[in-house]
Every structure is written in C-alpha cells, then in structure tokens.
C-alpha cells in the first residue's frame, strides 16, 4: 500500500531552512531521508507558505488568495510517499521524522485507482 506523509512544519522550521541553523536543519532531514529511503517512492520539499496561492470557485467566481488556505501554526513543508505493508509500518517510519518534534505529520493512504477508475472520474 502507498501512504503519503504530509509534513507540517512550524514557522521556526521554515526560518531554519535558510538561517545560521540551516546546516543542522538539513542534516536532520538528510539523516531521516537516508533512514527511510528504501520505503520512499516519491516526495518533495515545498517552498514556504509565503509563496503559496489558494484558488477557489464560489458562486461561479474565481477567488485567488495569497498564502496558505487557513490560519494555522504549521504549514505544509513537504511530503513523502511510502510503499509499506500497513499503516503501522508507515507510523513506525514517521516516528523519527524531524517535523514530528516541532510541527506535525499526517499519514494518509493513497487511493489506488486503475485505468477504468481514472476514466470514470474524468
């Protein structure tokens, strides 16, 4: 099964990416990424929420909002996709994720769709 780990980071985490603490920040992530590499089948680091744009359609009108879609202490900083046997295995992989200590991680199963399912939703 595939499970996506949505990585929610604090404002301090985003600041650490480019501050004097950047080396320590990235070392933690490189260590974690190396430890789970055999289970990772995809993922990306995302830029901070300051560059985000949110799009909605309400009453037929296009609405664009700068920034993240909701006020929160954490923002989506990235994601990893694991190939695992169970949600328990995904939880074990997420236990040592650096963001879990200062932000949060959300684990969500990926819906597997075959070609017929994809055509039906198109």
C-alpha positions as CSV (number, residue, x, y, z in Angstrom):
1,X,0.0,0.0,0.0
2,X,1.1,3.6,-0.6
3,X,0.8,6.1,2.2
4,X,1.6,9.8,1.9
5,X,3.1,11.6,4.8
6,X,2.2,15.3,4.8
7,X,4.9,17.2,6.7
8,X,3.6,20.2,8.6
9,X,6.4,22.5,9.8
10,X,6.4,25.4,12.2
11,X,7.3,28.9,11.1
12,X,10.6,28.4,13.0
13,X,11.3,25.3,10.9
14,X,10.8,27.3,7.7
15,X,13.1,30.0,9.1
16,X,15.7,27.4,10.0
17,X,16.0,26.3,6.4
18,X,18.0,29.5,5.5
19,X,19.2,30.7,8.9
20,X,22.6,30.1,10.6
21,X,20.8,26.9,11.8
22,X,20.3,25.7,8.2
23,X,23.1,23.1,8.3
24,X,21.7,21.4,11.4
25,X,18.1,21.6,9.9
26,X,19.2,19.9,6.6
27,X,21.5,17.4,8.4
28,X,18.5,16.1,10.4
29,X,16.4,15.8,7.2
30,X,19.2,14.1,5.2
31,X,19.7,11.6,8.0
32,X,16.0,10.9,8.2
33,X,15.6,10.6,4.4
34,X,18.5,8.2,4.3
35,X,17.0,6.0,7.0
36,X,13.6,5.7,5.2
37,X,14.9,5.7,1.6
38,X,14.1,2.1,0.9
39,X,10.4,2.8,1.6
40,X,10.1,6.1,-0.2
41,X,8.6,6.1,-3.7
42,X,8.1,9.8,-4.1
43,X,8.1,13.2,-2.4
44,X,9.3,16.8,-2.5
45,X,10.3,19.6,-0.3
46,X,7.9,22.6,-0.7
47,X,8.8,26.3,-0.5
48,X,7.4,28.2,2.4
49,X,3.8,29.3,2.7
50,X,4.7,32.9,1.8
51,X,4.8,31.9,-1.9
52,X,1.5,30.0,-1.8
53,X,-1.6,30.9,-3.7
54,X,-5.0,29.4,-3.0
55,X,-7.7,29.1,-5.6
56,X,-11.4,28.7,-5.0
57,X,-14.6,29.0,-7.1
58,X,-17.5,30.4,-5.2
59,X,-20.8,31.2,-6.9
60,X,-19.1,30.8,-10.2
61,X,-16.5,33.4,-9.3
62,X,-12.8,32.7,-9.3
63,X,-11.2,33.7,-6.0
64,X,-7.4,33.8,-5.5
65,X,-5.9,34.3,-2.1
66,X,-2.2,34.9,-1.4
67,X,-0.8,32.5,1.2
68,X,-2.0,29.3,2.7
69,X,-5.6,28.3,2.7
70,X,-6.1,28.6,6.5
71,X,-4.5,30.2,9.5
72,X,-2.5,27.7,11.4
73,X,0.7,27.4,13.3
74,X,2.1,24.8,10.9
75,X,2.2,24.9,7.1
76,X,2.8,22.1,4.6
77,X,6.6,21.8,4.2
78,X,6.7,18.7,2.0
79,X,5.6,15.2,1.6
80,X,6.9,11.7,1.2
81,X,5.2,8.7,-0.3
82,X,5.9,5.4,1.3
83,X,5.4,1.9,-0.1
84,X,4.5,-0.1,3.0
85,X,2.7,-3.2,4.1
86,X,0.5,-1.5,6.7
87,X,-0.4,1.8,8.4
88,X,1.6,0.6,11.4
89,X,4.7,0.4,9.3
90,X,4.1,3.9,8.0
91,X,3.7,5.1,11.6
92,X,7.0,3.5,12.5
93,X,8.7,5.3,9.6
94,X,7.1,8.6,10.7
95,X,8.1,8.3,14.3
96,X,11.6,9.7,13.7
97,X,10.5,12.4,11.1
98,X,12.1,15.7,12.2
99,X,8.9,17.6,11.7
100,X,7.0,15.5,14.3
101,X,9.1,17.1,17.1
102,X,8.1,20.7,16.3
103,X,5.2,20.5,13.8
104,X,3.1,17.5,12.8
105,X,3.0,14.7,10.3
106,X,-0.2,13.4,8.8
107,X,-0.3,9.9,7.3
108,X,-2.9,9.2,4.7
109,X,-3.4,6.1,2.5
110,X,-3.3,6.8,-1.2
111,X,-6.3,5.6,-3.1
112,X,-5.2,3.2,-5.8
113,X,-7.1,3.7,-9.0
114,X,-6.9,1.5,-12.1
115,X,-7.3,2.9,-15.6
116,X,-11.1,2.2,-15.6
117,X,-11.5,4.1,-12.3
118,X,-9.5,7.1,-13.7
119,X,-11.5,7.2,-16.9
120,X,-14.8,7.1,-14.9
121,X,-13.7,10.2,-12.8
122,X,-12.5,12.2,-15.8
